[in-house]
Amino acid sequence: MSLRHTDQLAWLDACEQIRQLASRYAVAMGRRDVATLAHLFVSDVRVGRHSTGRDALRADFEHQLAPLGMTVLHVTNQIIDVADADHATGVVGTRAELELDGELIVQLIEYHDTYERRQGDWLFTRRKHRLWYGAPIGTNPLTLAPANWPASAVGMGDLPD
């Protein structure tokens, strides 16, 4: 019998912590905070075929982010399957807006995740990136004149700092 049926409060807590984990990942990507990204994963995370650990993961994130300008991830649908008090899997839909070589592209991503609770915290043990598609956006909003919000809803805002 699953945790959902044996301890609903623990199940709800696990689901909420895992939802927060996906959102923290998205925000840290936008901020290029590779230290935070690495700490969202277990300390012995496997990175590629030959590396393990957060230092290797941090270097991998730096490599992934190097060619990108603005990076915004929007977490959409989430399915979380809590196996027991310390193990879960999930699927996380994500829409990404990325600047690559001066061009803004949109991607639809589906992450297939494995989670583990260690010392009371839910962390990623694995995060597999699956791409539905990536396509250029017609108008690059980074080239727009300032919006001067709230005077105008159209134009470049005050983010990123």
DSSP file (Angstrom, degrees, kcal/mol; ACC not computed):
  #  RESIDUE AA STRUCTURE BP1 BP2  ACC     N-H-->O    O-->H-N    N-H-->O    O-->H-N    TCO  KAPPA ALPHA  PHI   PSI    X-CA   Y-CA   Z-CA
    1    1 A M              0   0    0      0, 0.0     2,-0.0     0, 0.0     5,-0.0   0.000 360.0 360.0 360.0 139.4    0.0    0.0    0.0
    2    2 A S    >>  -     0   0    0      1,-0.1     4,-1.4    82,-0.1     3,-1.2  -0.263 360.0-108.2 -79.4 164.4    1.3    3.5   -0.9
    3    3 A L  H 3> S+     0   0    0     79,-0.5     4,-3.0    80,-0.3     8,-0.4   0.822 116.7  66.7 -58.5 -32.9    2.1    6.3    1.4
    4    4 A R  H 34 S+     0   0    0     78,-0.4    -1,-0.3     1,-0.2     4,-0.1   0.841 108.7  37.9 -58.2 -33.3   -1.0    8.1    0.1
    5    5 A H  H <4 S+     0   0    0     -3,-1.2    -1,-0.2     2,-0.1    -2,-0.2   0.704 122.9  40.3 -92.1 -22.0   -3.1    5.4    1.7
    6    6 A T  H  < S+     0   0    0     -4,-1.4    -2,-0.2     1,-0.2     2,-0.2   0.772 132.4  11.6 -99.1 -29.0   -1.2    4.9    4.9
    7    7 A D     X  +     0   0    0     -4,-3.0     4,-2.3    -5,-0.2    -1,-0.2  -0.633  61.3 179.3-151.9  85.2   -0.2    8.5    5.8
    8    8 A Q  H  > S+     0   0    0      1,-0.2     4,-2.7     2,-0.2     5,-0.2   0.844  83.1  54.0 -61.5 -35.9   -2.0   11.2    3.9
    9    9 A L  H  > S+     0   0    0      2,-0.2     4,-2.4     1,-0.2    -1,-0.2   0.927 110.4  46.2 -65.0 -44.0   -0.3   14.0    5.7
   10   10 A A  H  > S+     0   0    0      2,-0.2     4,-2.4     1,-0.2    -2,-0.2   0.880 112.8  51.8 -64.1 -37.6    3.2   12.6    4.9
   11   11 A W  H  X S+     0   0    0     -4,-2.3     4,-2.5    -8,-0.4    -2,-0.2   0.933 110.7  46.9 -64.2 -46.6    2.1   12.1    1.3
   12   12 A L  H  X S+     0   0    0     -4,-2.7     4,-2.4     1,-0.2    -2,-0.2   0.903 112.5  50.4 -61.7 -41.9    0.9   15.7    1.0
   13   13 A D  H  X S+     0   0    0     -4,-2.4     4,-2.5     2,-0.2     5,-0.2   0.915 110.7  49.3 -62.9 -43.3    4.1   17.0    2.5
   14   14 A A  H  X S+     0   0    0     -4,-2.4     4,-2.2     1,-0.2    -2,-0.2   0.935 111.2  49.4 -61.5 -46.5    6.2   14.9    0.1
   15   15 A C  H  X S+     0   0    0     -4,-2.5     4,-2.3     1,-0.2    -2,-0.2   0.912 112.5  47.4 -60.6 -43.4    4.2   16.1   -2.9
   16   16 A E  H  X S+     0   0    0     -4,-2.4     4,-2.4     2,-0.2    -1,-0.2   0.913 111.2  50.0 -67.5 -41.9    4.6   19.8   -1.8
   17   17 A Q  H  X S+     0   0    0     -4,-2.5     4,-1.8     1,-0.2    -1,-0.2   0.893 112.1  48.7 -62.3 -38.0    8.3   19.5   -1.2
   18   18 A I  H  X S+     0   0    0     -4,-2.2     4,-1.9     2,-0.2    -2,-0.2   0.887 109.1  52.3 -70.3 -38.6    8.8   17.9   -4.6
   19   19 A R  H  X S+     0   0    0     -4,-2.3     4,-1.9     1,-0.2    -2,-0.2   0.928 110.3  49.2 -59.3 -44.4    6.7   20.6   -6.3
   20   20 A Q  H  X S+     0   0    0     -4,-2.4     4,-3.0     1,-0.2    -2,-0.2   0.865 105.4  58.6 -62.6 -36.4    8.9   23.2   -4.6
   21   21 A L  H  X S+     0   0    0     -4,-1.8     4,-2.1     1,-0.2    -1,-0.2   0.927 106.6  46.9 -59.5 -46.4   12.0   21.4   -5.8
   22   22 A A  H  X S+     0   0    0     -4,-1.9     4,-1.9     1,-0.2    -1,-0.2   0.897 114.3  47.6 -63.7 -40.4   10.9   21.7   -9.4
   23   23 A S  H  X S+     0   0    0     -4,-1.9     4,-2.4     2,-0.2    -2,-0.2   0.896 109.8  52.0 -68.5 -40.0   10.2   25.4   -8.9
   24   24 A R  H  X S+     0   0    0     -4,-3.0     4,-2.6     1,-0.2    -1,-0.2   0.887 108.4  52.6 -62.6 -38.1   13.5   26.0   -7.1
   25   25 A Y  H  X S+     0   0    0     -4,-2.1     4,-2.3    -5,-0.2    -2,-0.2   0.935 109.6  48.7 -60.2 -47.6   15.2   24.4  -10.1
   26   26 A A  H  X S+     0   0    0     -4,-1.9     4,-1.9     1,-0.2    47,-0.4   0.918 113.9  45.0 -61.3 -45.5   13.5   26.7  -12.5
   27   27 A V  H  X S+     0   0    0     -4,-2.4     4,-1.8     1,-0.2    -1,-0.2   0.916 112.4  51.3 -66.6 -43.0   14.3   29.9  -10.6
   28   28 A A  H  X>S+     0   0    0     -4,-2.6     5,-2.5     1,-0.2     4,-0.7   0.867 107.5  53.9 -63.9 -35.9   17.9   28.8  -10.0
   29   29 A M  H ><5S+     0   0    0     -4,-2.3     3,-0.9     1,-0.2    -1,-0.2   0.936 108.3  49.5 -61.4 -45.7   18.3   28.2  -13.8
   30   30 A G  H 3<5S+     0   0    0     -4,-1.9    41,-0.3     1,-0.3    -2,-0.2   0.840 114.7  44.0 -62.5 -33.4   17.1   31.7  -14.5
   31   31 A R  H 3<5S-     0   0    0     -4,-1.8    -1,-0.3    -5,-0.1    -2,-0.2   0.513 106.8-127.2 -87.4  -5.7   19.5   33.1  -12.0
   32   32 A R  T <<5 +     0   0    0     -3,-0.9     2,-1.5    -4,-0.7    -3,-0.2   0.854  51.4 159.9  58.9  36.6   22.4   30.9  -13.2
   33   33 A D     >< +     0   0    0     -5,-2.5     4,-2.4     1,-0.2    -1,-0.2  -0.651  10.7 171.3 -91.6  81.6   22.9   29.9   -9.7
   34   34 A V  H  > S+     0   0    0     -2,-1.5     4,-2.4     1,-0.2    -1,-0.2   0.779  73.5  59.5 -67.8 -26.7   24.7   26.6  -10.3
   35   35 A A  H  > S+     0   0    0      2,-0.2     4,-1.7     1,-0.2    -1,-0.2   0.941 109.5  42.8 -65.7 -46.0   25.6   26.2   -6.6
   36   36 A T  H  > S+     0   0    0      2,-0.2     4,-0.6     1,-0.2    -2,-0.2   0.925 112.5  54.2 -64.7 -43.9   21.8   26.1   -5.7
   37   37 A L  H >< S+     0   0    0     -4,-2.4     3,-1.3     1,-0.2    -2,-0.2   0.932 108.7  48.7 -54.3 -47.6   21.1   23.9   -8.7
   38   38 A A  H >< S+     0   0    0     -4,-2.4     3,-1.4     1,-0.3    -1,-0.2   0.855 106.7  56.2 -63.1 -35.1   23.7   21.3   -7.6
   39   39 A H  H 3< S+     0   0    0     -4,-1.7    -1,-0.3     1,-0.3    -2,-0.2   0.510  92.2  70.4 -79.2  -2.6   22.3   21.3   -4.0
   40   40 A L  T << S+     0   0    0     -3,-1.3    84,-2.9    -4,-0.6     2,-0.3   0.509  96.4  67.9 -83.3  -5.2   18.9   20.4   -5.3
   41   41 A F  B <  S-a  124   0A   0     -3,-1.4    84,-0.2    82,-0.2    13,-0.1  -0.764  99.7 -89.6-112.1 157.3   20.4   17.0   -6.1
   42   42 A V    >   -     0   0    0     82,-2.4     3,-1.6    -2,-0.3    11,-0.1  -0.273  40.8-113.6 -60.5 152.6   21.7   14.2   -3.8
   43   43 A S  T 3  S+     0   0    0      1,-0.3    11,-0.7    10,-0.1    -1,-0.1   0.767 115.8  48.1 -64.3 -26.0   25.4   14.5   -3.0
   44   44 A D  T 3  S+     0   0    0      9,-0.2    -1,-0.3     8,-0.1    -2,-0.1  -0.027  81.1 157.0-104.3  31.1   26.3   11.4   -4.9
   45   45 A V    <   -     0   0    0     -3,-1.6     8,-2.7     7,-0.1     2,-0.4  -0.230  43.7-121.6 -57.0 140.4   24.4   12.3   -8.0
   46   46 A R  E     -E   52   0B   0     79,-0.5     2,-0.6     6,-0.2     6,-0.3  -0.740  24.8-165.3 -86.6 131.7   25.6   10.6  -11.2
   47   47 A V  E  >  -E   51   0B   0      4,-3.2     4,-1.4    -2,-0.4     3,-0.4  -0.946  57.0 -41.3-121.5 108.5   26.7   13.1  -13.9
   48   48 A G  T  4 S-     0   0    0     -2,-0.6     0, 0.0     1,-0.2     0, 0.0  -0.338  98.8 -52.7  67.7-155.2   27.0   11.5  -17.3
   49   49 A R  T  4 S+     0   0    0      1,-0.1    -1,-0.2    -3,-0.1     3,-0.0   0.719 133.6  29.3 -90.2 -22.4   28.6    8.1  -17.6
   50   50 A H  T  4 S+     0   0    0     -3,-0.4     2,-0.3    -4,-0.0    -2,-0.2   0.442 104.2  70.6-123.8  -0.2   31.9    8.7  -15.7
   51   51 A S  E  <  -E   47   0B   0     -4,-1.4    -4,-3.2     5,-0.0     2,-0.3  -0.871  46.3-178.9-124.6 154.1   31.3   11.4  -13.0
   52   52 A T  E     +E   46   0B   0     -2,-0.3     4,-0.4    -6,-0.3    -6,-0.2  -0.961  37.4  49.9-141.1 160.5   29.5   11.7   -9.7
   53   53 A G  S  > S-     0   0    0     -8,-2.7     4,-1.8    -2,-0.3    -9,-0.2  -0.019  84.0 -76.5  99.1 162.3   28.9   14.4   -7.2
   54   54 A R  H  > S+     0   0    0    -11,-0.7     4,-3.0     1,-0.2     5,-0.2   0.809 122.6  58.9 -68.5 -32.3   27.8   18.0   -6.9
   55   55 A D  H  > S+     0   0    0      2,-0.2     4,-2.1     1,-0.2    -1,-0.2   0.930 109.1  45.2 -63.3 -43.2   31.1   19.4   -8.1
   56   56 A A  H  > S+     0   0    0     -4,-0.4     4,-2.0     2,-0.2    -2,-0.2   0.887 113.9  49.9 -65.1 -38.7   30.8   17.5  -11.4
   57   57 A L  H  X S+     0   0    0     -4,-1.8     4,-2.7     2,-0.2    -2,-0.2   0.910 107.9  53.0 -66.7 -42.1   27.1   18.6  -11.6
   58   58 A R  H  X S+     0   0    0     -4,-3.0     4,-2.3     1,-0.2    -2,-0.2   0.927 110.2  47.9 -58.1 -46.0   28.0   22.2  -11.0
   59   59 A A  H  X S+     0   0    0     -4,-2.1     4,-2.0     1,-0.2    -1,-0.2   0.881 110.5  52.3 -62.5 -38.6   30.5   22.1  -13.9
   60   60 A D  H  X S+     0   0    0     -4,-2.0     4,-2.4     2,-0.2    -2,-0.2   0.913 109.2  49.0 -65.1 -43.0   28.0   20.4  -16.1
   61   61 A F  H  X S+     0   0    0     -4,-2.7     4,-2.6     2,-0.2     5,-0.2   0.908 109.2  52.9 -62.7 -41.4   25.4   23.1  -15.4
   62   62 A E  H  X S+     0   0    0     -4,-2.3     4,-1.4     1,-0.2    -1,-0.2   0.909 110.6  48.0 -59.4 -41.6   28.0   25.8  -16.2
   63   63 A H  H  < S+     0   0    0     -4,-2.0    -2,-0.2     1,-0.2    -1,-0.2   0.911 112.6  48.4 -64.3 -43.8   28.7   24.1  -19.5
   64   64 A Q  H  < S+     0   0    0     -4,-2.4    -2,-0.2     1,-0.2    -1,-0.2   0.885 116.2  42.6 -64.4 -39.6   25.0   23.9  -20.3
   65   65 A L  H >< S+     0   0    0     -4,-2.6     3,-1.5     1,-0.2    -1,-0.2   0.678  90.9  88.3 -83.0 -18.4   24.3   27.5  -19.4
   66   66 A A  T 3< S+     0   0    0     -4,-1.4    -1,-0.2     1,-0.3    -2,-0.1   0.861  91.0  42.3 -52.9 -45.6   27.4   29.0  -21.1
   67   67 A P  T 3  S+     0   0    0      0, 0.0    34,-0.7     0, 0.0     2,-0.3   0.574 102.1  90.0 -80.7  -4.5   25.9   29.5  -24.6
   68   68 A L  E <   -B  100   0A   0     -3,-1.5    32,-0.2    -4,-0.1     3,-0.1  -0.665  50.2-172.4 -97.7 145.1   22.6   30.9  -23.3
   69   69 A G  E    S+     0   0A   0     30,-3.1    -1,-0.1     1,-0.4    31,-0.1   0.394  71.3  11.8 -91.7-123.9   21.6   34.4  -22.5
   70   70 A M  E    S-     0   0A   0     28,-0.1    29,-2.4     1,-0.0     2,-0.4  -0.261  70.4-171.0 -55.2 137.3   18.3   34.9  -20.8
   71   71 A T  E     +B   98   0A   0    -41,-0.3     2,-0.4    27,-0.2    27,-0.2  -0.959   9.8 171.8-137.6 116.3   16.8   31.7  -19.4
   72   72 A V  E     -B   97   0A   0     25,-2.4    25,-2.7    -2,-0.4     2,-0.5  -0.989  10.1-167.5-128.2 124.5   13.3   31.5  -18.0
   73   73 A L  E     -B   96   0A   0     -2,-0.4     2,-0.6   -47,-0.4    23,-0.2  -0.940   4.0-161.9-111.7 131.7   11.6   28.2  -17.1
   74   74 A H  E     -B   95   0A   0     21,-3.0    21,-2.4    -2,-0.5     2,-0.3  -0.951  14.5-142.7-111.9 112.9    7.9   27.9  -16.4
   75   75 A V  E     +B   94   0A   0     -2,-0.6    19,-0.2    19,-0.2     3,-0.1  -0.599  30.7 166.2 -73.7 130.2    6.9   24.8  -14.5
   76   76 A T  E     +     0   0A   0     17,-3.2    -1,-0.1     1,-0.4     2,-0.1   0.419  47.8  11.9-112.7-111.4    3.5   23.6  -15.8
   77   77 A N  E     -     0   0A   0     15,-0.1    16,-3.3     2,-0.0    -1,-0.4  -0.426  62.5-169.8 -74.8 144.0    1.9   20.2  -15.1
   78   78 A Q  E     -B   92   0A   0     14,-0.2     2,-0.5    -2,-0.1    14,-0.2  -0.999  12.9-171.9-135.7 135.4    3.4   17.9  -12.5
   79   79 A I  E     -B   91   0A   0     12,-2.4    12,-2.1    -2,-0.4     2,-0.5  -0.997  12.0-171.9-121.0 126.2    2.7   14.3  -11.7
   80   80 A I  E     -B   90   0A   0     -2,-0.5     2,-0.6    10,-0.2    10,-0.2  -0.977   9.1-168.0-122.9 125.4    4.3   12.9   -8.6
   81   81 A D  E     -B   89   0A   0      8,-3.1     8,-2.2    -2,-0.5     2,-0.7  -0.926   9.5-159.0-113.5 106.2    4.2    9.3   -7.6
   82   82 A V  E     -B   88   0A   0     -2,-0.6   -79,-0.5     6,-0.2   -78,-0.4  -0.764   9.9-176.9 -88.0 114.6    5.3    8.8   -4.0
   83   83 A A  E     -     0   0A   0      4,-1.8   -80,-0.3    -2,-0.7     2,-0.2   0.911  64.4 -30.8 -77.9 -45.1    6.5    5.2   -3.6
   84   84 A D  E >  S-B   87   0A   0      3,-1.7     3,-0.7   -82,-0.1    -1,-0.2  -0.848  85.5 -63.0-157.4-169.6    7.2    5.4    0.1
   85   85 A A  T 3  S+     0   0    0     -2,-0.2     3,-0.1     1,-0.2    31,-0.0   0.672 132.1  26.7 -63.1 -17.0    8.4    7.9    2.8
   86   86 A D  T 3  S+     0   0    0      1,-0.1    31,-2.1    30,-0.1     2,-0.4   0.393 112.9  61.9-127.8   2.2   11.8    8.3    1.0
   87   87 A H  E <   +BC  84 116A   0     -3,-0.7    -4,-1.8    29,-0.2    -3,-1.7  -0.993  49.5 151.9-138.9 139.2   11.3    7.6   -2.7
   88   88 A A  E     -BC  82 115A   0     27,-1.8    27,-3.2    -2,-0.4     2,-0.3  -0.982  22.0-152.8-155.6 161.8    9.3    9.1   -5.5
   89   89 A T  E     +BC  81 114A   0     -8,-2.2    -8,-3.1    -2,-0.3     2,-0.3  -0.899  20.4 173.9-131.0 164.3    9.2    9.6   -9.2
   90   90 A G  E     -BC  80 113A   0     23,-2.0    23,-2.8    -2,-0.3     2,-0.4  -0.996  29.9-133.5-164.9 165.2    7.6   12.3  -11.3
   91   91 A V  E     -BC  79 112A   0    -12,-2.1   -12,-2.4    -2,-0.3     2,-0.5  -0.999  23.8-168.3-125.7 128.8    7.0   14.0  -14.6
   92   92 A V  E     -BC  78 111A   0     19,-2.3    19,-2.9    -2,-0.4     2,-0.3  -0.967  10.4-149.4-125.2 117.0    7.3   17.8  -14.8
   93   93 A G  E     - C   0 110A   0    -16,-3.3   -17,-3.2    -2,-0.5     2,-0.3  -0.635  23.0-178.5 -79.8 142.0    6.1   19.8  -17.9
   94   94 A T  E     -BC  75 109A   0     15,-2.6    15,-3.3    -2,-0.3     2,-0.5  -0.998  23.7-153.3-146.0 136.9    8.1   22.9  -18.5
   95   95 A R  E     -BC  74 108A   0    -21,-2.4   -21,-3.0    -2,-0.3     2,-0.4  -0.955  22.7-163.2-106.3 128.0    8.0   25.8  -21.0
   96   96 A A  E     -BC  73 107A   0     11,-2.6    11,-2.4    -2,-0.5     2,-0.5  -0.904  15.6-164.4-114.6 140.0   11.4   27.4  -21.5
   97   97 A E  E     +BC  72 106A   0    -25,-2.7   -25,-2.4    -2,-0.4     2,-0.4  -0.986  25.3 175.9-119.5 118.1   12.2   30.8  -23.1
   98   98 A L  E     -BC  71 105A   0      7,-2.6     7,-3.1    -2,-0.5     2,-0.6  -0.936  30.4-138.7-129.3 142.2   15.9   30.9  -23.9
   99   99 A E  E     + C   0 104A   0    -29,-2.4   -30,-3.1    -2,-0.4     2,-0.4  -0.906  29.4 172.1 -99.2 122.1   18.2   33.3  -25.6
  100  100 A L  E >   -BC  68 103A   0      3,-3.1     3,-1.7    -2,-0.6   -32,-0.1  -0.976  68.5 -17.5-134.6 118.3   20.6   31.5  -27.9
  101  101 A D  T 3  S-     0   0    0    -34,-0.7    -1,-0.1    -2,-0.4     3,-0.1   0.874 127.3 -53.2  54.2  41.3   23.0   33.4  -30.3
  102  102 A G  T 3  S+     0   0    0      1,-0.2     2,-0.4    40,-0.0    -1,-0.3   0.452 118.7 108.3  78.5  -0.1   20.8   36.6  -30.0
  103  103 A E  E <   -C  100   0A   0     -3,-1.7    -3,-3.1    36,-0.0     2,-0.5  -0.902  65.2-133.8-112.8 138.9   17.7   34.7  -30.9
  104  104 A L  E     -C   99   0A   0     -2,-0.4    33,-2.9    33,-0.3     2,-0.3  -0.784  27.7-177.0 -92.0 130.4   14.9   33.9  -28.5
  105  105 A I  E     -CD  98 136A   0     -7,-3.1    -7,-2.6    -2,-0.5     2,-0.4  -0.899  17.3-143.7-123.8 155.2   13.5   30.4  -28.7
  106  106 A V  E     -CD  97 135A   0     29,-3.1    29,-2.7    -2,-0.3     2,-0.4  -0.940  17.9-171.7-115.0 140.8   10.7   28.6  -26.9
  107  107 A Q  E     -CD  96 134A   0    -11,-2.4   -11,-2.6    -2,-0.4     2,-0.6  -0.973  19.3-146.5-129.0 146.2   11.0   25.0  -25.9
  108  108 A L  E     -CD  95 133A   0     25,-2.2    24,-3.1    -2,-0.4    25,-1.1  -0.976  30.1-176.4-108.2 122.7    8.5   22.5  -24.4
  109  109 A I  E     -CD  94 131A   0    -15,-3.3   -15,-2.6    -2,-0.6     2,-0.4  -0.876  20.9-160.8-121.2 146.8   10.3   20.2  -22.1
  110  110 A E  E     -CD  93 130A   0     20,-3.1    20,-1.7    -2,-0.3     2,-0.4  -0.975  13.6-156.7-126.9 117.6    9.2   17.2  -20.1
  111  111 A Y  E     -CD  92 129A   0    -19,-2.9   -19,-2.3    -2,-0.4     2,-0.7  -0.785   4.1-155.7 -92.9 134.4   11.4   16.2  -17.2
  112  112 A H  E     -CD  91 128A   0     16,-2.4    16,-2.6    -2,-0.4     2,-0.3  -0.947  27.7-170.0-108.3 111.4   11.3   12.6  -16.0
  113  113 A D  E     -CD  90 127A   0    -23,-2.8   -23,-2.0    -2,-0.7     2,-0.4  -0.707  26.6-161.5-111.5 151.4   12.5   12.8  -12.4
  114  114 A T  E     -CD  89 126A   0     12,-2.4    11,-3.4    -2,-0.3    12,-1.6  -0.999  21.6-167.1-124.7 132.6   13.5   10.4   -9.6
  115  115 A Y  E     -CD  88 124A   0    -27,-3.2   -27,-1.8    -2,-0.4     2,-0.3  -0.853  10.5-171.7-122.2 153.7   13.5   11.8   -6.1
  116  116 A E  E     -CD  87 123A   0      7,-2.3     7,-2.4    -2,-0.3     2,-0.6  -0.996  21.3-132.2-143.0 141.1   14.9   10.7   -2.7
  117  117 A R  E     + D   0 122A   0    -31,-2.1     2,-0.4    -2,-0.3     5,-0.3  -0.842  29.7 176.9 -95.1 122.5   14.4   12.1    0.7
  118  118 A R  E >   - D   0 121A   0      3,-3.0     3,-2.2    -2,-0.6    -2,-0.0  -0.994  67.4 -12.1-129.5 129.6   17.6   12.5    2.6
  119  119 A Q  T 3  S-     0   0    0     -2,-0.4    -1,-0.1     1,-0.3     3,-0.1   0.852 131.7 -51.6  49.6  39.7   18.0   13.9    6.1
  120  120 A G  T 3  S+     0   0    0      1,-0.2     2,-0.4    -3,-0.0    -1,-0.3   0.330 118.0 105.7  86.9  -6.4   14.4   15.2    5.8
  121  121 A D  E <   - D   0 118A   0     -3,-2.2    -3,-3.0    -5,-0.0     2,-0.4  -0.897  65.6-132.3-112.5 135.7   14.8   16.9    2.4
  122  122 A W  E     + D   0 117A   0     -2,-0.4     2,-0.3    -5,-0.3    -5,-0.2  -0.708  35.5 173.2 -82.0 132.4   13.5   15.8   -0.9
  123  123 A L  E     - D   0 116A   0     -7,-2.4    -7,-2.3    -2,-0.4     2,-0.3  -0.917  35.9 -99.3-135.6 158.5   16.2   16.0   -3.6
  124  124 A F  E     +aD  41 115A   0    -84,-2.9   -82,-2.4    -2,-0.3    -9,-0.3  -0.627  28.5 176.9 -74.0 136.3   16.6   14.9   -7.3
  125  125 A T  E    S+     0   0A   0    -11,-3.4   -79,-0.5     1,-0.5     2,-0.3   0.605  78.5   5.8-102.8 -26.3   18.5   11.7   -7.8
  126  126 A R  E     - D   0 114A   0    -12,-1.6   -12,-2.4   -81,-0.1    -1,-0.5  -0.977  58.1-173.0-154.5 141.9   18.0   11.9  -11.5
  127  127 A R  E     - D   0 113A   0     -2,-0.3     2,-0.6   -14,-0.2   -14,-0.2  -0.893  10.5-164.9-139.3 106.0   16.5   14.4  -13.9
  128  128 A K  E     - D   0 112A   0    -16,-2.6   -16,-2.4    -2,-0.4     2,-0.6  -0.838  12.4-144.7 -98.6 121.3   16.1   13.4  -17.5
  129  129 A H  E     - D   0 111A   0     -2,-0.6     2,-0.5   -18,-0.2   -18,-0.2  -0.743  18.2-176.2 -87.2 118.9   15.4   16.2  -20.0
  130  130 A R  E     - D   0 110A   0    -20,-1.7   -20,-3.1    -2,-0.6     2,-0.5  -0.975  14.1-145.8-117.7 130.3   13.0   15.2  -22.8
  131  131 A L  E     - D   0 109A   0     -2,-0.5   -22,-0.2   -22,-0.2     3,-0.1  -0.842  20.5-178.5-102.8 123.4   12.3   17.8  -25.5
  132  132 A W  E    S-     0   0A   0    -24,-3.1     2,-0.3    -2,-0.5    -1,-0.2   0.930  72.7 -43.1 -74.8 -53.3    8.9   18.1  -27.3
  133  133 A Y  E     - D   0 108A   0    -25,-1.1   -25,-2.2     2,-0.0    -1,-0.4  -0.979  42.9-145.0-166.7 164.1   10.2   20.9  -29.5
  134  134 A G  E     + D   0 107A   0     -2,-0.3   -27,-0.2   -27,-0.2    -3,-0.0  -0.993  26.9 168.9-135.2 135.6   12.2   24.1  -29.7
  135  135 A A  E     - D   0 106A   0    -29,-2.7   -29,-3.1    -2,-0.4     2,-0.1  -0.997  36.7-101.3-147.9 147.9   11.3   26.9  -32.0
  136  136 A P  E     - D   0 105A   0      0, 0.0     2,-0.4     0, 0.0   -31,-0.3  -0.383  34.5-125.8 -65.8 146.5   12.2   30.6  -32.6
  137  137 A I        -     0   0    0    -33,-2.9   -33,-0.3     1,-0.1   -40,-0.0  -0.799  19.1-126.9 -91.3 137.2    9.9   33.2  -31.2
  138  138 A G  S    S+     0   0    0     -2,-0.4     2,-0.5     1,-0.1    -1,-0.1   0.889  93.6  32.7 -53.4 -50.6    8.8   35.7  -33.9
  139  139 A T  S    S-     0   0    0     -3,-0.0    -1,-0.1   -36,-0.0     5,-0.0  -0.942  79.8-135.5-112.5 126.4    9.7   38.9  -32.0
  140  140 A N    >   -     0   0    0     -2,-0.5     3,-2.0     1,-0.2     4,-0.2  -0.703  12.6-158.6 -78.4 109.4   12.7   38.9  -29.7
  141  141 A P  G >  S+     0   0    0      0, 0.0     3,-1.2     0, 0.0    -1,-0.2   0.701  86.4  71.3 -64.7 -17.3   11.4   40.8  -26.7
  142  142 A L  G 3  S+     0   0    0      1,-0.2    14,-0.1    14,-0.1    -2,-0.1   0.639  95.5  53.7 -73.1 -11.7   15.0   41.6  -25.7
  143  143 A T  G <  S+     0   0    0     -3,-2.0    -1,-0.2     2,-0.0     2,-0.1   0.422  87.6 108.1 -99.0   0.0   15.2   44.0  -28.6
  144  144 A L  S <  S-     0   0    0     -3,-1.2     3,-0.1    -4,-0.2    11,-0.0  -0.358  77.4-103.2 -76.1 155.7   12.0   46.0  -27.6
  145  145 A A        -     0   0    0      1,-0.2    11,-2.4    10,-0.1    -1,-0.1  -0.340  59.1 -73.3 -66.5 159.3   12.1   49.5  -26.2
  146  146 A P  B     -f  156   0C   0      0, 0.0    11,-0.2     0, 0.0    -1,-0.2  -0.272  34.6-147.0 -58.0 140.5   11.5   49.7  -22.5
  147  147 A A      > -     0   0    0      9,-2.9     5,-0.5    -3,-0.1     7,-0.2   0.787  16.1-150.7 -76.7 -29.0    7.9   49.1  -21.4
  148  148 A N  T > 5 -     0   0    0      8,-0.6     3,-2.3     3,-0.1     4,-0.2   0.920  37.7-120.1  52.9  45.4    8.1   51.5  -18.5
  149  149 A W  T 3 5S+     0   0    0      1,-0.3    -1,-0.1     2,-0.2     4,-0.1  -0.277  90.4  26.9 -52.6 135.3    5.6   49.4  -16.6
  150  150 A P  T 3 5S+     0   0    0      0, 0.0    -1,-0.3     0, 0.0     3,-0.1  -0.965 117.2  62.3 -93.5   8.2    2.8   50.2  -15.6
  151  151 A A  T < 5S+     0   0    0     -3,-2.3     2,-0.4     1,-0.2    -2,-0.2   0.866 120.1  15.3 -60.5 -35.6    2.6   52.9  -18.4
  152  152 A S      < -     0   0    0     -5,-0.5    -1,-0.2    -4,-0.2    -5,-0.0  -1.000  54.8-156.7-142.5 141.1    2.8   50.2  -21.1
  153  153 A A  S    S+     0   0    0     -2,-0.4     2,-0.5    -3,-0.1    -6,-0.1   0.528  80.8  74.9 -89.7  -7.6    2.3   46.4  -21.0
  154  154 A V  S    S+     0   0    0     -7,-0.2     2,-0.2    -8,-0.1    -9,-0.0  -0.909  78.0  44.2-111.0 130.9    4.4   46.0  -24.2
  155  155 A G  S    S-     0   0    0     -2,-0.5     2,-0.3    -8,-0.1   -10,-0.1  -0.735  94.5 -33.8 132.8-179.5    8.2   46.3  -24.2
  156  156 A M  B     -f  146   0C   0    -11,-2.4    -9,-2.9    -2,-0.2    -8,-0.6  -0.564  59.1-150.0 -75.7 131.5   11.3   45.2  -22.3
  157  157 A G        -     0   0    0     -2,-0.3    -1,-0.1     2,-0.2    -4,-0.0  -0.011  31.9 -90.4 -87.0-164.3   10.7   45.0  -18.5
  158  158 A D  S    S+     0   0    0    -12,-0.1    -2,-0.0   -11,-0.0    -1,-0.0   0.286  81.3 127.5 -97.2  10.2   13.1   45.5  -15.7
  159  159 A L        +     0   0    0      2,-0.1    -2,-0.2     1,-0.0     2,-0.1  -0.896  46.6  43.4-113.0 149.2   14.2   41.9  -15.5
  160  160 A P              0   0    0      0, 0.0  -129,-0.0     0, 0.0   -90,-0.0   0.632 360.0 360.0 -73.1 161.2   16.8   40.5  -15.5
  161  161 A D              0   0    0     -2,-0.1    -2,-0.1     0, 0.0    -3,-0.0   0.498 360.0 360.0 -60.7 360.0   18.5   42.9  -13.1
